[in-house]
């Protein structure tokens, strides 16, 4: 039997608080009735997928005009100075 806190790895678990009880949203590696210590942080809600069914892109709203038509194709060349715009 392990002493409290000896050799235990912390787990990050998503949970929902319902009717005064935390309900895990993911499986836990715990035994029934095992006591744990919780640190509660409010989760930032994820943006839902848009109407097209694709997941929200956190950089989707960023646009920049480089004037380089083949930047994506030759990104490393421009990045490392092997090609000039």
C-alpha positions as CSV (number, residue, x, y, z in Angstrom):
1,X,0.0,0.0,0.0
2,X,1.3,3.4,-0.9
3,X,1.7,6.2,1.6
4,X,-0.5,9.3,0.7
5,X,1.2,11.2,-2.1
6,X,4.1,8.7,-2.5
7,X,4.9,8.0,-6.2
8,X,1.5,9.1,-7.5
9,X,1.4,10.9,-10.9
10,X,-1.0,13.8,-11.2
11,X,-3.8,13.5,-13.7
12,X,-5.5,16.4,-15.5
13,X,-9.1,15.5,-15.9
14,X,-11.9,17.4,-17.6
15,X,-15.1,17.4,-15.4
16,X,-18.4,19.0,-15.1
17,X,-20.0,20.3,-11.9
18,X,-23.6,19.1,-11.6
19,X,-25.9,19.1,-8.6
20,X,-23.0,19.8,-6.3
21,X,-20.8,16.9,-7.6
22,X,-17.9,16.8,-10.0
23,X,-18.5,14.3,-12.8
24,X,-15.4,13.4,-14.8
25,X,-15.7,13.6,-18.6
26,X,-12.8,11.2,-19.2
27,X,-11.9,7.9,-17.6
28,X,-9.8,8.0,-14.4
29,X,-7.1,5.6,-13.2
30,X,-8.5,5.4,-9.7
31,X,-9.9,2.8,-7.4
32,X,-13.5,3.0,-6.1
33,X,-13.7,5.2,-3.0
34,X,-10.1,6.4,-3.4
35,X,-9.7,9.9,-2.0
36,X,-8.2,12.6,-4.1
37,X,-7.3,16.3,-3.8
38,X,-8.8,18.6,-6.5
39,X,-7.6,21.9,-7.7
40,X,-10.4,23.6,-9.6
41,X,-9.8,25.9,-12.5
42,X,-12.5,27.2,-14.8
43,X,-12.0,25.8,-18.3
44,X,-12.1,28.1,-21.3
45,X,-15.0,27.0,-23.4
46,X,-13.9,25.7,-26.9
47,X,-15.5,27.5,-29.9
48,X,-18.0,25.2,-31.5
49,X,-17.5,24.1,-35.1
50,X,-18.9,26.6,-37.6
51,X,-21.7,25.8,-39.9
52,X,-19.4,24.2,-42.5
53,X,-18.6,21.4,-40.0
54,X,-15.0,22.3,-39.7
55,X,-13.4,22.9,-36.3
56,X,-12.7,26.5,-35.3
57,X,-9.2,27.6,-36.4
58,X,-7.6,29.8,-33.7
59,X,-5.5,31.6,-36.4
60,X,-8.3,31.7,-38.9
61,X,-9.0,35.4,-38.5
62,X,-5.3,36.4,-39.1
63,X,-4.6,37.6,-42.6
64,X,-1.5,39.2,-44.0
65,X,-0.5,40.1,-47.6
66,X,3.1,39.3,-48.2
67,X,3.1,39.9,-52.0
68,X,4.8,36.5,-52.3
69,X,2.5,34.2,-54.4
70,X,4.4,31.0,-53.7
71,X,5.1,31.6,-50.0
72,X,3.4,28.4,-48.8
73,X,5.1,26.3,-51.4
74,X,8.6,27.6,-50.8
75,X,8.3,28.7,-47.1
76,X,11.6,27.3,-46.0
77,X,13.4,28.9,-48.9
78,X,12.1,32.3,-47.9
79,X,12.6,31.6,-44.2
80,X,16.3,30.6,-44.5
81,X,17.1,33.3,-47.1
82,X,17.6,30.9,-50.1
83,X,15.0,32.8,-52.1
84,X,14.1,36.5,-52.4
85,X,10.6,37.9,-52.9
